[in-house]
Amino acid sequence: MSGHSKFANIKHKKEKNDAAKGKIFTIIGREIAVAVKEGGPDPANNFKLATVIAKAKANNMPNDTIERGIKKASGEGGNVDYKSITYEGYGPGGTAVIVETLTDNINRTAANVRAAFSKGDGNVGTPGCVSFMFDRKGQILIDKEECEMSADDLMMLALDAGAEDFSEEEDSFEIITDPADFSAVREALEAEGIEMAQAEVTMIPQTYVDLTNEQDIKNMNRILDLLDEDDDVQSVYHNWNMPDED
């Protein structure tokens, strides 16, 4: 997540995802399987599943693919036992990194995550070593070019639905919610036909770290790239104040 332009980074991430939809769809498919196993196949009664479906839609996952994933997870074929493991550690320059994984092989995943940190001159720490620097929040990003509603009307719609905060940037609107209110806010936006570039419960840094040393920047990108390539890694959160792409 970028400190300067959140949306510039989201667009960059989505372009990478569009070039490798199999990767993001695999990630979301695993999340659907775990959510259904834990709370059942009905998103109306399963907050976690409803949240994953919102993430799937924001990543342009077809509805029939989502429905097939839910049916598969509900039936005989949904018996793969994924375990959720979260790793916390430090990247170059004291940056904080949180890695959420879903895996059927804990030893493989642990080795890969540690290797990613090591190759970027970072290290995995103990549970809780950096998570206190982040807040778990619902985050919705809306591309201004895709939104016909005025900023004031959009803000009132979001706040009336339960959002905590609304901010306007050069190219986007950002809506922040408590995790418990995320679904209600997302549904209110959907009901008005608002296109969302991102809609998920995420970890937002309380403060950001600037990296000025070229080697530190290279190493941080190395860590993030290696984690992004790992099929067991679901999400990566960090407090590096990434420079704008443009």
N, C-alpha and C positions, 0 to 999 in steps of 0.2 A: 504494500500500500504506500502510496506516495504522499509526502507531506505537502509538496508544492501543488500538484494537480492530480487529485485522486483519479479523475476521469481519464486523463492522458494515460495513466498506468493501466486503468481498466481496459481502455481500447487496445493498448499494447498486448495485454494478457488475452483479450478476446481474439485478436488476430492470430496469436500463437495457437489458441484453442481451435480456431476455425481451420488452421492448417493441420490440426491433428485431433479431429473430433472424436476419433476412437478413444483417445486418452481421457478426455473429459467425460465422455459418455460412460466409460468404464468406471471412473471415479464415482460418478453419480449413481450408476447402477449398484455399486457396492453399498453406497449410503442408503439407497432404497431398500436393499435386502436387509440391512441391519435394522432400519427403522420399522419395517414390516414385522420382522422377527420380535422386536421389543414391544411394539404397540399395536400390531394388527394392521390390516390393509385399508382401513377407512381413514382418510386424511382428516375428516371432520372430528374424529375421536382420537387422532394421533398427531399431536403437535409436531413431533420430530419429522414424521412423514410429510406433513403439509409444508414444512420448511424446506425439505429436500426437493419437493415438487416445484416450489417457487424458484429454487436455484436451477433446477432442470429447465424450466421455462425461460429463465433469463439467459441460459446458454443455448437456447433454440433447440432443445431436445424435443423431438416430435411427441405429440400426445400418445400416439399408439405405442411408441417405444417405452414411455413412462408406464402406461397401463400393462404392457407385457412384463415389465420388470416387477411390478406389484404382484401380478398373477403368478409369475415364476417364484417369487419369494414366498407367496402364500401356499404354494403347492409342494409336491414331492421334490421338485428340483431346487427348492430353496433351502437346502440343508447344509450349505457350505458355512462353516463356522468362522466368521471373521471376528477378530479381536481388535478393539479400539485401544491403541497405545499412543500416548502423547509424549513427545520429547521436548526438552527445553535446553537451550544452550546459548553460547555467545559466538558472534561472528567478529570480524575485524573491527578495531576501534571501539570495542565494548558494545556493539550492537546486540540487541536481544532478539532471539529467534525461537518461535514455537512451531513445532512440526506435529500435525495430527495425522495418524496413519490408521488404516484398516488392513489387517494382515491375517493370512492363514499360516504364516511361518514367522514367529516372533524373532527367532535367531537371525534369519535372513534380513529382516527389516532393520533390526538394531544395528547389524554390521554395516548395512548400506547407509543408514543415517549418520553413524559415527564416521564413516569414510568420507561422506559429503562434507561434514564439518571440518574434518582433518585436512582435506585437500584444499580448503579455502582458509586455512590458518585459523580455524575456530575450534571450539570444543563443546561437547555435550555436557551439560551440568546436571544437577539433581532436580527432581520434580519440585516445582514451585520457585526455582531460582530466578526466573524472569517473568512468570505469568502475572505477578503482582503489578507489573508495569503496564498491563493491558486491561481494558474493560470489555467484557462480552456484551455486544450490542447488535441489534438489528440494523443493517445498513442498506439503504436503497439509493441507487444512483440513476438519475434520469438525464438523458441527452437532451439539451435544450432544443436542438434541431428536430427532435422527434416529438416534442411536446407542444401542443397548440394552446394549452391552458396557461393563463398568466401566472407569474411568480406568486402574486398575492393570493390568487384563488387556489393554487396548488398548495401553498403553505397552510391556508385555512383548512383545506381538505385533509391534509396530513395531520395537523394538530388536533382537529376535531375527532379524527379516528384514533388518536392516542399517541402520536409521535412526541418524542421528547424535544427534538431540535430540527430546525430546517435551515439550510444555508445555501446561498447562491454563489457559484463560481463562474468563471468566464464562459465555460462551455457546458456546465452541468448544474443540476440541483442535487443536493445531498439531504437525505432524510434519515435521522437517527431515532431508533426506538429502543425501549426496554425489550429484551428477548420475548417476554410474555405477551407484549403488545404487537410484535412483528406481524403476525398473521392478519390481525384486524386491519392494520394500516395497509399492508400489501393488498388485501381484498378490497379495501375502499378505493385504492388506486386502480385496480383491475376493473372494478365496476364502472369507472369513468373512462376506461379504454386507454389508460396511461401506459405507454411502453417503458419498461424498466431495463436499463443496461446491466444492472446488478441488483439482486435482491437475495440477501442471505444474512444469517446470523454469523457474525464474525468477531474477531478480536481487534480492537482499535487501540493503538498505543496512546498512552497518556502524554508522552513527550517523544520527540524524534531526535535521532542522532545524525549529524552531518559527517560524511566521510570526504576528506580532501586529498588524502594520499592516494595516488594512482594505483599502487599495489593493493591497498586496502579495498578500493572499489573493484578491482579485478578479482580479488579473492572473494568478496561478498557475492559478486555475480556468479562466480564458480560454485559457491555453496547453493545458491538459489537454482541455478541451472541443473545441477546434479539432483537436487531434491525434486525438481519439476519433472525430471526424466524417470523417476522411480514410480512404478505402478502402485506401490503400496502407500505412497504419500497422497493424502486427501487434500490437505490444506497446509499452507505455510504462512505464518504471520511474522512480521518483523517491524522494527522501529527505525529502519534506515530511511532517511529523508531523501528518497530517490530523486535525482535530477529529472526535469522534464525531458521527454524524448524529442520534442520539437525545438 
